[in-house]
Amino acid sequence: MSTGFFDGITKAEFKGSNSTDPMAFHHYNPDEIVMGKRMEDHLRFAVAYWHSFAWEGGDPFGGKTLDRPWHPQDDMGRAKMKADVAFEMFDLLGVPYFCWHDADVRPDQGNFADNLSTLDEITDYMMGKMEQTGTKLLWGTANMFSTARFMSGASTNPDPDVFAFSAATVKSCMDATLKMGGENYVLWGGREGYETLLNTDMGRELDHMGRFLNMVVDYKHKIGFKGQILVEPKPQEPSKHQYDFDAATCYGFLQKYGLENEVKLNLEQGHAILAGHSFEHEIATAAALGVLGSIDMNRNDYQSGWDTDQFPNNVPEVALAYYHILQAGGFTQGGTNFDAKIRRQSIDPADLIASHIGGMDICARGLKAAAAMIEDGGLAEALSERYAGWDSAVAQDMLANGTLESITDRVLSENLNPAPRSGRQEILENYVNRFV
């Protein structure tokens, strides 16, 4: 049933690259077969409930610009209206998934018991919508960063009562995610970090964070949740330093607390840039370490030093990201969540639809380019040639059995004096540009 919010907007259809319709897909065809699999099943798109429906358009220098009929978001009637509009949009876009924080879907009541009650009520309501539309939950998570109680962190808070409130909140959100058939549960430590070391016991806070995450994993197994537990790296903003800085930092944390086989990563393009990395770097790092779980697809403005959460529009960047995802075997339970928001000047309902259409098209183009590169095999062949020397029996024996003494003897006896060999970077960059 139409809510009236998207009046005049029809369901987005694939019309091909020659179409000039701004409300149609030009590259995303969910049924197109890419590397033996439907495009929809490769990409596993999800809409972020927070940016699309809970965000009011504010920024650090100004208040809301998005005048929505469910504002203010302070009672259950408006929460249900927001859900009605959200599921209408999911249907218009044909996305298979969505994601939420608890604070997105129900108003904060100021106390845990009432928050639990309203979360149960709204998720029951949303499950009815899921049944009607066929839209599924990619992941749920808890917002433990917005309200004042979390100003000094959640699991890392110096106040044990905040730690307890956070634990109860995560339990409620895991229960709701399980109830709704969610395929993952995400923990983003929005304020798990510090502003100054003058008032921070870093070792204690990291130990508390590790214990908290172990509790989450224990509870996952207790309730029989088959989804992935995901941690989302971010280097800074809002804290001066976030403990979950990047993929490598998170993996070291997981290893320290015995969680490297239990927890994977939800990687965001914008967070990778803030950490001084490319998105492909973070994906390749997580894949190499065996902790690639899911992604949030967005971009930052490269002229700004903060997280602008814009929809993707750079095909080469997206293609290289999906290249590493496909090389790692593709998504299993993860997917592509649009943790992206329209600009605060883009105030029309049509802007909300068009932004997702454009993002989905960019991802489709990137996926097809990545698949074409894999099927062509040029990059894999170049890597094989570059490291071919390591396949020899001598090199393998050096790795397995060599000592500094034995290797030195070989260098002397064979008079080894290796010449530099080109890395062929420009040739490989030109190769990628053939596909994008």
Buried (B, 14 or more C-beta within 10 A) or exposed (E): EEBEBBEEBEEBEBBEEEEEEEBBBBBBBBEBEBBEEEBBBBBBBBBBBBBBBBBBBEEEEEEBBBEBEBEEBEEBEBBBBBBBBBBBBBBBBBBBBBBBBBBBBBBBBEEEEEBBBBBBBBBEBBBEBBEEBEBBBBBBBBBBBBEEBBEBBBBBBBEEEBBEBBBBBBBBBBBBBBBBEBBBBBBBBBBBBBBEEEEBEEEEBBBBBBEBBBBBBEBBEEEEBEBBBBBBBBBBBBBEBBBBBBBBBBBEBBEEBEBBEBBBBBBBBBBBBBBEBBBBBBBBBBBBBEBBBBBBBBBBEEEEEEBBBBBBEBBBBBBBBBBBBBBBEBBBBBBBBBBBBBBBEBBEBBBBBBBBBBBBBBBBBBBBBBBBBBEEEBBEEBEEEBEEEEEEEEBEEBEEEBEEEEEEEEEEEEEEEEEEEEEEEEEBEEBBEEBB
